């Protein structure tokens, strides 16, 4: 490693974490394949929460406070509202565990921004992979101290596979607290099509990160989920295909059925 960033517990303490403690970490609490509902909505909190509740009822167990929604309402308002609504459902009989992702798209002061999201109730914070690794190390430090996690979002990285290698060489031993997201943003989707076309990229990214979950985002919808999960995706991050639906609950159910049917089952080409 290039050096332990400030705030890390000593490596010998990290290595002593028990299997029981590991099982409580956010990335270990998720059952795969999974749908992450990305609430990238310019709406009032009630409307955003309503979509989150319907998606959860449909089976989505990763609830994302999307970047536009966080910017409009603030982490301290949006994240607690999401958690309160889902916890109420769990009290009513939906016993499955879930995690909340704060898509902060952190580009600087990773420890500070991660701390803000965790304090508001997030389990996982999204950190941008582009640029130097300093912000990632800072955010990872907070995640380790608080038994949380980070997702390293590779949006706009010139070569996501090279970036994975660079990050792995520096912090790979802390894998239980972080993973990666292969991501084609909305602005890029307007120029072409979704991330589901990049089958070989998904497959190679999964090969590099091994047992850790691979998150995949960008234009995913019904009918192409199979292309994402068959080639190595563990979590399909899906936004507008869910929150613009007239029935988000039923749509999520169908999406999960598709994901489970094709999960890591690369089709055999004659």
Residue, then its C-alpha position, 0 to 999 in steps of 0.5 A: x500500500x502507499x501508506x495507511x490513510x489517517x483514521x484507519x484502525x491498525x491492520x492487525x485489528x482489521x485482520x481480527x474481525x470475526x466472521x460474525x462481525x463481517x456478516x454485519x457489514x453492508x456488502x455482506x448483508x446483500x443477497x445476490x442478484x439484486x436490484x438497486x433502485x436509484x432514486x434520481x428524482x427531482x421530486x418532493x420527499x413524499x414522492x421519492x419515499x413512495x417509490x422507494x416503498x413500492x420498490x422494496x415491496x417488489x423485492x429491491x433491497x438496496x435503496x439509493x438516495x440518488x444524487x439529484x434527490x440528495x442535492x435538492x433535499x439534503x442527506x439529513x432530510x432524505x436519508x432518514x425519511x427513506x429509512x423510516x419508511x422502510x423500517x415501518x414496512x419491516x415492522x409490518x412483516x417485510x423482514x428482509x434486511x436492506x441497505x441504503x446507498x447515498x450516491x454522493x459522487x464524492x470527488x474530494x474530502x472523502x472522510x467528511x462527505x462519507x461521515x455526513x452520509x453515515x451520520x444521516x443513516x446511509x450504509x454505503x456511500x458512492x465515491x468517484x473513482x476518477x482522479x487520485x485515490x486520496x479521497x477513496x482512502x479517506x472515505x474507506x477510513x470512515x467506512x471501516x471505523x463505522x462498520x459501513x462500506x463504499x462503492x467506487x463509481x467508475x463513471x467517466x474513467x478512461x479505462x475502468x479496468x486499469x482503474x480497478x487494478x490501480x485501486x486494488x493495488x493500494x487498498x485491495x486488502x480492505x475489500x470487505x468494505x468496498x466494491x466497484x460500480x461499472x457505470x455509464x451515466x445518463x449524459x453518455x447514454x444520450x449519445x449511445x446506448x446503455x452499459x448492458x452492451x459492454x458485456x466483455x467489460x462487465x465480464x472482465x471487471x467481475x473477473x478482476x474483483x472476484x467474490x466481491x459484488x459488482x454493481x452495474x449502472x446505466x440504462x438498464x431495463x427489462x429485457x437487458x438485465x439478463x445481459x448484465x447479470x449473465x456476464x458477471x453483474x451482481x447488482x443492477x442499478x436501475x433508476x428511471x425504468x422503475x420510478x417512471x413506471x405506473x407500477x414500480x412494485x410489479x416492475x421490480x418483481x419482474x426485473x428480479x425474476x429476470x436477474x435470478x433466471x440468468x444470474x452468472x449464466x453466460x449463454x453458450x454460443x453454437 
